[in-house]
């Protein structure tokens, strides 16, 4: 897939997984289906109006196609990663300004769990009808990833503290630290919210709180440092770092959904009622994303004019898919807990369309740069 491997390429498989989750979140929070996670058998196409039937079948197709793309890409990139680790891994790990890229494979791996719990389970009755039987295996697999990822983040942070580097050169790519911990936490809180067994739920909740508080702390600290660095600079960052400007959006989505799922865990395990909490957390998070996206896109206006729509590609461009995915997923939650507005409904569907177009546009560029199809692309 690459002439020179870069672990950030896992943002490609992450984006595919995220796109497959958008229709699932859309069905879960905009379609009446009763309690629990929605499954295919709960959608009766024969009674749907024509437009809804076409829309729902299209969304189901998106789930199938992008789940398969995510799984295939994950396997292919894992092979490349194993080969690459024998060559340039230690050099990248030792660079505090760039070693956050090593967390991208972890983010994609945890996304794989979400793909299986969401879109894959949606289509397979054996999984859908036996969800509770999956909780213990899911907890064990997730806990193993939790341990490895936590140790890796701590190890990379230790390098950042021990090695001197120019803090004014940091970019929004540094937010891959809280991004990875946020993805880890949102999956763990999902297990905590879904598990009927209290031991499984409590274990997942506690580990999620550990990783979530660490991620939230790093998100705040790194945002302050990054904005301080940008204000101190006399010019915009290099073009390859500009797509990461929008990585704040998926971070907000992950931590908001984590709080949402922790709320459901509290409701299920302790009998509390947190309706106003759900509305406040999700609506405020979505409101922040709206103004941040407007701000971010205004900052990237010249980048899109001068660089993105030109014939050039660099792996960080894959980071543009994640914010669109995150915005669509959070929008589905807001539709459910705040107000079922046609505007939000349409925004989610439009965001899905943009994410799909963006994914295939970048995939075409990726294939050209890897030499698998015709050239004519400036690959950096």
C-alpha positions, 0 to 999 in steps of 0.5 A: 500500500505504501512505497515507504510505510508510515504507521499513520496509514492506519488512519485509512482503515480507521476511517473505513471503520468509522464510516461503517459505524455511521449508519449503525449509529443512525439506525440506533438513534433515529429509528424506533426499535425498542431497547438494546442495540438495533439489529437487521431483523428489527427493520421491516422494509416491507412497511417502510415508505419508498424513500426510507426503504431506499435510504435504509437499504443504501445505509445497510450497503454502506455498513457491509462495504466499509466493514469489509474494507476496514477488515481487509485494510487492517489485515494488509496494514498489519502485515506491513506494520510487522515488517516495518517494525524491524526497520524504522520503528526505534527511530520514530519512537525516539522522536517526541515530535513524531512518535504519536504516529505509533498510536494510530494502529492501536486506534484502528485496532480498537475501532475493529472491536466497535465494527464487530459490536456494531455493524457486523453484529447488526447483520449476524443473528447469532451475534445479535441474539447472544450479545451477553455471551459476547461480553466476557470475551469482549472484555478480555480482548479489550482489557488486553489492548487496554494494558498494552496501549496504556503502557505504550502511551506512558512509554511515549510520554516518558520519552517526551519528558526525557528527550529535549525538543522544540515545543514550538514545533508541536502540532495537532498530531500530538492529539493522537495521544488522547485520541487513542485513549478516547477510542479505548475508553469509548469501547470500554464504556460500551461494554460497561453499559451493555453488560448485564453481568455486574462484574463485567460492567464494573470492571470495564467501567473502572478501567475506562475511567482510568484511561478516560481521565488520563486521556481527558487530562492529556487532551486539555494539556496538549490543547493548551500547549498546541494553541500556545505554540501556534500563537507564538509562531509567525506562520501556519504549520507545514501543509502536511500538519494542517489536516490534523487541525480538525482532530479535536472533533473526534476527540470531543466525540469520543469523550462525550460518548464515553460519558454518555455510556458511563451514564447508561452504566450507572442507570443499569447498575445503580438504578439512577435516572440521568436523562438531563445528563445525557442531553446536556453532555451530548448537546454541549459537545455537539455545539462545540463541534459545530463552532470548532468545525466552522473555525477549523475550516476557515483556518484550512480555507487556503490549504484546500485551495492551494494544496488539497485539490491539487494533485498531491498526497501525503498520509496525514490527509487521511486525518480529514476523514475522522472529523467528518465521521465523528461529527456524523456519529455524534449528530445521531446521538443528539437527534435522539437525546435533544431534539429529532430535528430534520436539520440534524437528520439531514446533517448526519446523512450529508456528513456520511456522504462527504466522508464516503466521497473523501475516503474514495478520493484519498484512496485513489491518491493512495493507490497512485502513490503506491504505484498500483494505478496510474501516476500523476500524483505528487507524493510527499 
